[in-house]
Amino acid sequence: METRWRRGRISYERPRIMGILNVTPDSFSDGGLHTRDALEHAFRMIDEGADIIDIGGESTRPGFTPVSAAEEIGRILPVLRDLVGSTGVPISVDTMKPEVAEAAIGAGADIINDVYGLRAEGMAQLIASSGVATVIMHMHGDPGTLHSETMEGDAVSGIIEFLRGRRAAALDAGIREDRIIMDPGVGFGKSHSQNAEIVESAGKFSLGHPVLVGASRKRFLKIQLPGMSADEATAEMSLRAVRAGADMVRVHDVGATRRALEEYLSQSARCKDGDQ
């Protein structure tokens, strides 16, 4: 299995790490990075083992205030342009707005990470015509209700049904199968217990595509893993996602997660050698 885009491709013979680069002033854990600081942080994550850098210009934390497409573009593009010109690591842009996605693609973005699941008018067609890859994420409801309403019933089945429908819409728009990544949307309109169940069910959301799980520093971690720091809990939950079939995890602290994954892979290799 692999993901392709205009400039290259990434394979999944090992779990991949997407490093979070927020350039928002109100992100719940790491906002407020200016261009120079953001670039330094991006290069640090790459040195620590990030396979992809994901730039976000609009917070979706509880109580977030939506921003205009123009403001989001103004936050993202200076960092994006500098990163594209100075690293070979693929660059993703986290946005649900087609106008922002179009500007990002024009500036060299390789992946559009759409938390709204390609539901905005024209987004799927833009992805298809540009040749970039895309992350299709499940969000319960819409941006105005995602933190006030949670899913009812069987969350795993509901997410699979949603992703199956969005996959069909993506393919109908002309997006190639090898340019799609699935994300079940941990924290987006789910209860603490549902989030934990989603992580433990990661592989079920594939539908033939790589699965990305983003549990980093989210509130349910304090409930599920009390006594751990936010980044320790993130590394542990990311490891659980990989064990359950995730191909990629999205995190703030790349180094901590990389070390946890390397230890897991090393132990798995030793176990295989012992069975032979």
Buried (B, 14 or more C-beta within 10 A) or exposed (E): EEBBBBEEEBEBEEBBBBBBBBBBEBBBEBBEBEBEEBBEBBBEBBEBBBBBBBBBBBBBBEEBEEBEBEBBBBBBBBBBBBBBEEBEBBBBBBBBBBBBBBBBBEBBBBBBBBBBBBBBEEBBBBBBEBBBBBBBBBBBBEBEEBBEEBBEEEBBEBBBEBBEEBBEBBBEBEBBEBBBBBBBBBBBBBBBEBBBBBBBBBBBBBBEBBBBBBBBBBEBBBEBBEEBEBBBBBBBBBBBBBBBBBBBBBBBBBBBBBBBBEEBEEEEEEEEEEEE
